[in-house]
């Protein structure tokens, strides 16, 4: 449990903090009038409202509804990938992330009678779960072929063919909702998270993992530079991802509390760019955005291969591809959950924390020595990171200005009033105050 | 789908791409350095800025393909 708390505090720091990916070169380039910052920081966090494609009034908001991805195409791509003969060899990333999500389920000391897995694929999470943690599991996916090939698991499962944005379940049915690597193809992420919130019972938990932030930035950069040099312009080749900072706010706006967001960087090495692209296609992760260009010119591909190898290649000739996995845990509110302490009700001050360290020799009667040492270490880390975390939750809207889901300005796409854009500050105290010195140690 | 068609031919070409690319490492490195230099330097990346290096790379690549075809 302590390691999870540590990752909460570290993960919300800036992406370039130590412990993240090893440093690689940044590339900046001007492309015509727009300035694109291509590199580890700030890229891919803008999800534009592309005009092409019909406007789906799925939430009743006609103007500005999100329609970035062609969901029919995504279903076809997943069905195709599932019908390939060598499909098993592409499962490595999903298996790895599924295992990590299952770890987080085990960390919650509860048994869940009924759970839902959204975008289950070949049930990468379910094969790690056991009957005493999850009793019954409902697997949903948009692609029928992948569901047919689900792996064996001892948990009782049921398959439902459903889209992630249109969950066909009644409110308050599930104790646990899982999602591994499928929310990054969802058009309207706030609405999907709200639906997840609705199908959860009070005191239910949502544990998810999605790719975000800087995933595949090397591929994106190489293709961008190659196309600019060869063809004079470029089009988005890698689909847009949610940034880490936006994710916490999305979850908060959907109604979850006691949020945990942490970032896992998975770096996979490939012999070259074509192997990477073939693997992405085999995983069913080909681009399906409406604004994608259907042709990749052979000159551009050759140029991109050369650029990728030169800019990011390692000594043994392989090239890395970064997958930044964002893990999120959110709880549906319930009376039994710890509430933020009332302001002004603190009985201890931060000044007392330094006194903690000096009492290293004495044994506390109610806690054993090991637990005491652990909690002291955590309190130290907590105070050290306090300032940084506060700064990062206040200082939102990074990089290329407020995107559609930036917390600083809410557009009318998920606001009932339909009026002019209104900007509201997100109160960081709401997130920070639940960690008062009393309750913090209870979570150790 | 059976037999030789556009899909299977292009898949085959993609499959042998790394083999041919591996025979042109020097030209690829030269081209890569030329483009990478624009990201750190003051010069903006424009169309055909590194066309000389790219032509060298492309001729090397097509020669490798011809050699393999024989």
Interface residues (C-beta under 8 A of the other chain):
Chain A: X25 X26 X27 X28 X29 X30 X31 X38 X225 X226 X228 X229 X230 X231 X232 X271 X272 X274 X275 X278 X299 X301 X302 X303 X305 X306 X307 X309 X310 X311
Chain B: X14 X17 X18 X21 X27 X28 X29 X31 X32 X33 X35 X36 X38 X39 X40 X44 X45 X46 X47 X48 X49 X50 X54 X57 X58 X61
